[in-house]
Amino acid sequence: MRRQRKTGNDGGDEVRAAKGAWQLQDAKARFSELFRRARSEGPQRITRQGKEAVVMIADEQYERLLGKAHQPKSLVQFFRESPLGGMELDLERGEDEGREVAL
């Protein structure tokens, strides 16, 4: 994980996570800030020992992701929700005369 050193107003150094990246121990200690940043700045990646990442995102982003993965419960529901749902279809078929088969 990348970390940046920032010199504070009192001349002391403060270590903070690079934008959108947090180590697990920092995320736990500063959860309110992590939460606020996920809402205001976008997804926040949290790692443990530089691996095993999870991402905190705002509820609105999560709902959008779920909407994209929405699967209809049945084929009928799929066709009803289709953008082509009201389209007129010509289902008339020409008369089938079959084919000749040599026996």
Rosetta constraint file for C-alpha pairs under 8 A:
AtomPair CA 1 CA 17 HARMONIC 7.89 0.50
AtomPair CA 1 CA 18 HARMONIC 7.85 0.50
AtomPair CA 1 CA 21 HARMONIC 7.00 0.50
AtomPair CA 1 CA 22 HARMONIC 7.44 0.50
AtomPair CA 1 CA 23 HARMONIC 7.21 0.50
AtomPair CA 1 CA 47 HARMONIC 7.95 0.50
AtomPair CA 1 CA 50 HARMONIC 5.89 0.50
AtomPair CA 2 CA 17 HARMONIC 6.69 0.50
AtomPair CA 2 CA 18 HARMONIC 5.65 0.50
AtomPair CA 2 CA 21 HARMONIC 7.60 0.50
AtomPair CA 3 CA 15 HARMONIC 6.77 0.50
AtomPair CA 3 CA 16 HARMONIC 5.97 0.50
AtomPair CA 3 CA 17 HARMONIC 4.90 0.50
AtomPair CA 3 CA 18 HARMONIC 5.28 0.50
AtomPair CA 4 CA 15 HARMONIC 6.08 0.50
AtomPair CA 4 CA 16 HARMONIC 5.80 0.50
AtomPair CA 4 CA 17 HARMONIC 6.43 0.50
AtomPair CA 4 CA 18 HARMONIC 6.14 0.50
AtomPair CA 5 CA 13 HARMONIC 6.40 0.50
AtomPair CA 5 CA 14 HARMONIC 5.98 0.50
AtomPair CA 5 CA 15 HARMONIC 4.98 0.50
AtomPair CA 5 CA 16 HARMONIC 6.70 0.50
AtomPair CA 6 CA 13 HARMONIC 5.67 0.50
AtomPair CA 6 CA 14 HARMONIC 5.28 0.50
AtomPair CA 6 CA 15 HARMONIC 6.38 0.50
AtomPair CA 6 CA 16 HARMONIC 7.50 0.50
AtomPair CA 7 CA 11 HARMONIC 5.84 0.50
AtomPair CA 7 CA 12 HARMONIC 5.72 0.50
AtomPair CA 7 CA 13 HARMONIC 4.59 0.50
AtomPair CA 7 CA 14 HARMONIC 6.22 0.50
AtomPair CA 8 CA 12 HARMONIC 5.36 0.50
AtomPair CA 8 CA 13 HARMONIC 5.92 0.50
AtomPair CA 8 CA 14 HARMONIC 6.52 0.50
AtomPair CA 17 CA 21 HARMONIC 5.91 0.50
AtomPair CA 17 CA 22 HARMONIC 5.56 0.50
AtomPair CA 17 CA 23 HARMONIC 7.63 0.50
AtomPair CA 18 CA 22 HARMONIC 7.43 0.50
AtomPair CA 20 CA 37 HARMONIC 7.98 0.50
AtomPair CA 20 CA 41 HARMONIC 7.97 0.50
AtomPair CA 20 CA 42 HARMONIC 7.70 0.50
AtomPair CA 20 CA 43 HARMONIC 6.58 0.50
AtomPair CA 20 CA 44 HARMONIC 4.41 0.50
AtomPair CA 20 CA 45 HARMONIC 5.84 0.50
AtomPair CA 21 CA 44 HARMONIC 5.90 0.50
AtomPair CA 21 CA 45 HARMONIC 4.83 0.50
AtomPair CA 21 CA 46 HARMONIC 6.04 0.50
AtomPair CA 21 CA 47 HARMONIC 7.80 0.50
AtomPair CA 22 CA 26 HARMONIC 6.31 0.50
AtomPair CA 22 CA 27 HARMONIC 5.92 0.50
AtomPair CA 22 CA 44 HARMONIC 7.29 0.50
AtomPair CA 22 CA 45 HARMONIC 6.06 0.50
AtomPair CA 22 CA 46 HARMONIC 4.72 0.50
AtomPair CA 22 CA 47 HARMONIC 6.33 0.50
AtomPair CA 23 CA 27 HARMONIC 6.15 0.50
AtomPair CA 23 CA 46 HARMONIC 5.59 0.50
AtomPair CA 23 CA 47 HARMONIC 5.03 0.50
AtomPair CA 23 CA 48 HARMONIC 5.94 0.50
AtomPair CA 23 CA 49 HARMONIC 7.31 0.50
AtomPair CA 23 CA 50 HARMONIC 7.34 0.50
AtomPair CA 24 CA 28 HARMONIC 6.19 0.50
AtomPair CA 24 CA 46 HARMONIC 5.85 0.50
AtomPair CA 24 CA 47 HARMONIC 5.61 0.50
AtomPair CA 24 CA 48 HARMONIC 5.28 0.50
AtomPair CA 24 CA 49 HARMONIC 7.96 0.50
AtomPair CA 25 CA 29 HARMONIC 6.21 0.50
AtomPair CA 26 CA 30 HARMONIC 5.95 0.50
AtomPair CA 26 CA 31 HARMONIC 7.96 0.50
AtomPair CA 27 CA 31 HARMONIC 5.29 0.50
AtomPair CA 27 CA 34 HARMONIC 6.36 0.50
AtomPair CA 27 CA 46 HARMONIC 7.05 0.50
AtomPair CA 30 CA 34 HARMONIC 6.31 0.50
AtomPair CA 31 CA 35 HARMONIC 6.03 0.50
AtomPair CA 32 CA 36 HARMONIC 6.19 0.50
AtomPair CA 33 CA 37 HARMONIC 6.10 0.50
AtomPair CA 34 CA 38 HARMONIC 6.15 0.50
AtomPair CA 34 CA 44 HARMONIC 7.26 0.50
AtomPair CA 35 CA 39 HARMONIC 6.46 0.50
AtomPair CA 35 CA 56 HARMONIC 7.80 0.50
AtomPair CA 36 CA 40 HARMONIC 6.15 0.50
AtomPair CA 37 CA 41 HARMONIC 5.10 0.50
AtomPair CA 37 CA 42 HARMONIC 6.68 0.50
AtomPair CA 37 CA 44 HARMONIC 7.37 0.50
AtomPair CA 38 CA 42 HARMONIC 4.83 0.50
AtomPair CA 38 CA 43 HARMONIC 5.27 0.50
AtomPair CA 38 CA 44 HARMONIC 5.67 0.50
AtomPair CA 38 CA 56 HARMONIC 6.29 0.50
AtomPair CA 38 CA 57 HARMONIC 5.38 0.50
AtomPair CA 38 CA 58 HARMONIC 5.78 0.50
AtomPair CA 39 CA 57 HARMONIC 7.05 0.50
AtomPair CA 39 CA 58 HARMONIC 5.07 0.50
AtomPair CA 42 CA 57 HARMONIC 6.48 0.50
AtomPair CA 42 CA 58 HARMONIC 7.20 0.50
AtomPair CA 43 CA 55 HARMONIC 6.28 0.50
AtomPair CA 43 CA 56 HARMONIC 5.66 0.50
AtomPair CA 43 CA 57 HARMONIC 4.66 0.50
AtomPair CA 43 CA 58 HARMONIC 7.35 0.50
AtomPair CA 44 CA 55 HARMONIC 5.44 0.50
AtomPair CA 44 CA 56 HARMONIC 5.15 0.50
AtomPair CA 44 CA 57 HARMONIC 6.59 0.50
AtomPair CA 45 CA 53 HARMONIC 6.42 0.50
AtomPair CA 45 CA 54 HARMONIC 5.82 0.50
AtomPair CA 45 CA 55 HARMONIC 4.41 0.50
AtomPair CA 45 CA 56 HARMONIC 6.49 0.50
AtomPair CA 46 CA 53 HARMONIC 5.39 0.50
AtomPair CA 46 CA 54 HARMONIC 5.29 0.50
AtomPair CA 46 CA 55 HARMONIC 5.97 0.50
AtomPair CA 46 CA 56 HARMONIC 7.63 0.50
AtomPair CA 47 CA 51 HARMONIC 5.45 0.50
AtomPair CA 47 CA 52 HARMONIC 5.67 0.50
AtomPair CA 47 CA 53 HARMONIC 4.38 0.50
AtomPair CA 47 CA 54 HARMONIC 6.59 0.50
AtomPair CA 48 CA 52 HARMONIC 5.92 0.50
AtomPair CA 48 CA 53 HARMONIC 6.87 0.50
AtomPair CA 57 CA 61 HARMONIC 6.44 0.50
AtomPair CA 57 CA 62 HARMONIC 6.66 0.50
AtomPair CA 58 CA 62 HARMONIC 6.45 0.50
AtomPair CA 59 CA 63 HARMONIC 6.16 0.50
AtomPair CA 60 CA 64 HARMONIC 6.30 0.50
AtomPair CA 61 CA 65 HARMONIC 6.27 0.50
AtomPair CA 62 CA 66 HARMONIC 6.26 0.50
AtomPair CA 63 CA 67 HARMONIC 6.14 0.50
AtomPair CA 64 CA 68 HARMONIC 6.43 0.50
AtomPair CA 65 CA 69 HARMONIC 6.58 0.50
AtomPair CA 66 CA 70 HARMONIC 6.24 0.50
AtomPair CA 72 CA 77 HARMONIC 5.82 0.50
AtomPair CA 72 CA 78 HARMONIC 5.38 0.50
AtomPair CA 73 CA 77 HARMONIC 6.50 0.50
AtomPair CA 73 CA 78 HARMONIC 7.64 0.50
AtomPair CA 74 CA 78 HARMONIC 6.30 0.50
AtomPair CA 75 CA 79 HARMONIC 6.36 0.50
AtomPair CA 76 CA 80 HARMONIC 6.21 0.50
AtomPair CA 77 CA 81 HARMONIC 6.12 0.50
AtomPair CA 78 CA 82 HARMONIC 6.15 0.50
AtomPair CA 79 CA 85 HARMONIC 6.19 0.50
AtomPair CA 80 CA 85 HARMONIC 5.60 0.50
AtomPair CA 81 CA 85 HARMONIC 6.66 0.50
